[in-house]
Amino acid sequence: MLVHDGHASSRRFFTSANAASYDRVAKYATFGQDLKWKRHIMEALGNHNPVLELACGTGVLSSMLALSGRSVVGLDFTFEYLRESMRRLGIPLAQGTAEILPYRDGCFGAIVSSYLAKYVEIDRLAEECWRVLRPGGAVVFHDFAYPSSPSMRHLWAAYFSILRLCGTFIPAWRIVFQELDRVIKESRWESQLQTLLLKKGFRAVSCKYYSLGTSAIVSAQKP
């Protein structure tokens, strides 16, 4: 059920029409940075286990986690993307929203996500993460960030102009390429998430920026 604008955006963006092409688009649209960012997520995660990946999508990050020897569970809002993940992985998967997790209290050693934070209600996300994490567990969230540098913002605007043009030739991704710029600019997920994690009681809350400020990772630990 769509309960807010973030859910509506994710439902419009991620559909049966583009699930099969997601991995290629993520690779080329980020100039190969997507895999680098996911490696940074794994570095920030440390040795915590088992891991719940929120917005697991087609299973790229889950595959990397599983190959590293971790026990992984995936959850995603969009069934078509979960179906792609099923073809790649032999891990437990569930359809649902990160704001109402279908798991018991204290059952995970870590929670990770990539490209989720801008689509959810951050306060509910922090609440649910606290609930299902074990003491000593870690959270690691990655997403796009609107760069603070004026020069990077000029490059950002040029890039999304090109992306919108590409969307006219790729119908399955047209609405994503048209609206993603606005969604990222309107999100303040990094600062909001850090504030709410601290308020909830998480420790060692940190935020690191990558790729000239266009990507960020927020991590924290439950005491």
Secondary structure, 3 states (H helix, E strand, C coil): CCCCHHHHHHHHHCCCCCCCCHHHHHHHHCCCHHHHHHHHHHHHHCCCCCEEEECCCCCHHHHHHHHCCCCEEEEECCHHHHHHHHHHCCCCEEECCCCCCCCCCCCEEEEEEECCHHHCCHHHHHHHHHHHEEEEEEEEEEEECCCCCHHHHHHHHHHHHHHHHHHCCCHHHHHHHHHHHHHHHHCCHHHHHHHHHHHHCCEEEEEEEECCCCEEEEEEECC
